[in-house]
Amino acid sequence: MIFYDCATAPSPRRARMFLAEKGLEIETRQVDLRNDGHRAPEFLALNQHGTVPVLTTDEGLNLTENIAIAGYLEAFQPEPPLMGATPDEKGSVLMWNAICEFHGGMSIAETLRNASPALKGRALPGAVNYDQIPVLAERGVKRLQLFYTTLEKRLQERPWLAGDSFTMADITGYVFCDFARIVKMTPPEENTATQAWLDKISSRPSAKA
């Protein structure tokens, strides 16, 4: 297997943490997003959308989405289970993973990509240029605040997002909460359940991966 990574980007960090939790060490190649490495012809041959991460399997299949990479790795290395063991657990993991992506990750992306001068013409990640829409940045701020409220309520009820054990959903939520520092909107200090959850994950070796 070959893992195409970018050490500074949140999406490949999610896959990197998943690999670390599984105890898998595979060949890794860095893609230089700052210098348009994701737009190079050789990379676009792997992923026409020009985004990271990408996992190339031993069979030569290029997996270009986090959910696909996680599903493949869960099947390849079932232990420890990170996507649930029972039908209810599997459903809960996928649900909370999607909540973190849509309400957390997309809110940060809207806020950052539609407001940062450095990303002018790059309102969406990948190989195609899109103009910024400033009102989406304003909406992203509001959406992120609501996401933090949702997160806090859930973590007051359960120790981990999907239930009683650490899963892919926690990886996704943690990475986005940590990356939110780039828009200066990390989870509020008064959200004590969220802060305790973040501290637990920060202490895991995979968080250093």
C-alpha positions in Angstrom: 0.0 0.0 0.0 1.0 3.6 -0.5 -0.5 6.5 1.4 -0.5 10.0 -0.2 -0.4 12.5 2.6 0.0 16.2 3.4 1.2 16.8 6.9 -0.5 20.2 7.3 -4.0 19.3 6.0 -6.9 17.9 8.2 -8.3 15.3 5.8 -5.2 13.2 5.4 -4.6 13.5 9.2 -7.8 11.6 9.7 -6.5 8.7 7.6 -3.1 9.0 9.3 -4.7 8.6 12.7 -6.8 5.7 11.5 -3.6 3.9 10.3 -1.9 4.6 13.6 -4.8 3.2 15.6 -4.6 0.1 13.5 -0.9 -0.2 14.1 -0.2 -0.1 10.3 3.0 1.3 8.9 2.9 1.7 5.2 4.9 3.7 2.6 3.9 7.4 2.7 4.4 10.1 0.1 3.9 13.8 0.9 1.9 15.9 -1.5 2.9 19.5 -1.4 -0.4 21.4 -1.5 1.2 24.8 -1.1 3.1 24.4 -4.3 0.3 22.7 -6.2 1.6 19.2 -5.9 -2.1 18.0 -6.0 -2.4 19.5 -9.4 0.6 17.8 -10.9 -0.3 15.4 -13.8 1.1 12.4 -12.0 -1.1 13.0 -8.9 -4.2 13.8 -11.0 -3.6 10.4 -12.6 -4.3 8.9 -9.1 -7.1 11.3 -8.2 -8.7 13.4 -10.8 -10.2 15.6 -8.2 -6.8 16.6 -6.9 -7.4 16.1 -3.2 -5.7 14.2 -0.4 -5.6 11.6 1.1 -5.2 8.8 -1.4 -4.6 5.2 -0.5 -3.3 2.9 -3.2 -4.0 -0.7 -2.3 -1.7 -3.6 -3.0 -4.0 -4.5 -5.9 -3.6 -1.0 -7.4 -6.9 0.5 -6.5 -6.8 4.2 -5.7 -9.1 5.1 -2.8 -9.6 8.9 -2.6 -12.2 9.5 0.2 -11.7 9.1 3.9 -14.7 6.9 4.3 -13.5 4.5 1.6 -10.0 4.4 3.1 -11.4 3.7 6.6 -13.7 1.0 5.2 -10.8 -0.7 3.4 -8.5 -0.5 6.4 -11.2 -1.8 8.7 -11.6 -4.9 6.5 -7.8 -5.3 6.0 -7.1 -5.0 9.7 -10.3 -5.6 11.8 -8.6 -5.1 15.2 -9.1 -2.8 17.0 -12.6 -2.1 15.5 -12.9 1.6 14.7 -16.2 1.4 12.8 -18.4 -0.5 15.2 -19.0 -4.2 16.0 -22.8 -4.5 16.1 -25.3 -3.1 13.6 -26.3 -0.4 16.0 -22.6 0.6 16.7 -21.8 0.6 12.9 -24.8 2.9 12.3 -23.9 5.2 15.1 -20.3 5.5 14.0 -21.3 6.4 10.4 -23.9 8.8 11.6 -21.6 10.8 14.0 -18.8 10.7 11.4 -21.2 12.3 8.9 -22.3 14.9 11.5 -18.7 15.9 12.2 -18.0 16.1 8.5 -21.1 18.1 7.4 -21.6 20.4 10.5 -18.0 20.6 11.6 -15.6 20.1 8.8 -17.7 21.9 6.1 -18.3 24.8 8.5 -14.6 25.3 8.9 -14.0 25.0 5.2 -16.7 27.5 4.4 -15.3 30.0 6.9 -11.6 29.6 5.8 -11.9 29.2 2.1 -14.4 32.0 1.5 -12.6 34.6 3.6 -8.8 33.9 3.4 -7.0 36.2 0.9 -4.5 33.3 0.4 -7.2 31.1 -0.9 -8.7 33.6 -3.4 -10.0 31.6 -6.3 -9.6 28.4 -4.3 -13.0 28.3 -2.5 -13.1 24.6 -2.8 -10.2 22.1 -2.4 -8.9 20.3 -5.5 -7.9 20.8 -9.0 -10.6 23.2 -10.1 -10.7 27.0 -9.2 -13.9 28.4 -7.7 -14.5 32.0 -6.6 -15.0 32.9 -3.0 -18.5 33.7 -1.7 -18.0 35.9 1.5 -21.5 35.2 2.8 -20.6 31.6 3.1 -17.8 32.5 5.5 -20.4 34.2 7.7 -22.7 31.2 7.5 -19.7 28.9 8.4 -19.1 30.8 11.6 -22.7 30.3 12.7 -22.8 26.7 11.7 -19.6 25.9 13.6 -20.9 27.4 16.8 -24.0 25.2 16.5 -21.8 22.2 15.9 -19.9 22.8 19.1 -23.3 22.9 21.0 -24.3 19.6 19.4 -20.9 18.1 20.3 -21.1 19.2 23.9 -24.6 17.8 24.4 -23.6 14.5 23.1 -20.4 14.2 25.1 -22.3 15.0 28.3 -24.3 11.9 27.6 -21.6 9.4 26.4 -17.8 9.1 26.8 -17.3 8.9 23.0 -19.3 10.2 20.1 -20.6 6.9 18.8 -21.1 5.3 22.2 -18.8 3.6 24.7 -15.6 3.2 22.7 -13.2 5.3 20.6 -14.0 5.1 16.9 -13.5 6.7 13.5 -16.2 9.3 14.5 -14.0 10.6 17.3 -11.0 10.8 15.0 -13.1 13.0 12.6 -14.5 15.2 15.3 -11.1 15.6 17.0 -9.2 16.5 13.8 -11.8 19.2 12.8 -11.9 20.7 16.4 -8.2 20.9 16.4 -8.0 22.3 12.9 -10.5 25.0 13.8 -7.7 27.0 15.3 -7.0 28.2 11.7 -10.2 30.2 11.8 -9.7 31.0 15.5 -12.8 29.2 16.6 -11.8 26.1 18.6 -14.4 24.7 21.0 -15.3 27.0 23.9 -13.5 26.4 27.2 -16.8 26.3 29.0 -17.7 23.2 27.0 -16.2 21.0 29.7 -17.3 17.6 28.3 -15.8 18.5 24.9 -12.6 19.7 26.5 -12.2 16.5 28.5 -12.9 14.4 25.3 -10.3 16.4 23.4 -7.7 15.9 26.2 -8.4 12.1 26.1 -7.7 11.9 22.4 -4.7 14.2 22.5 -3.1 11.7 24.9 -3.4 8.9 22.4 -0.3 8.1 20.3 -2.3 8.4 17.1 -2.9 12.1 17.8 0.9 12.6 17.3 0.9 10.7 14.0 
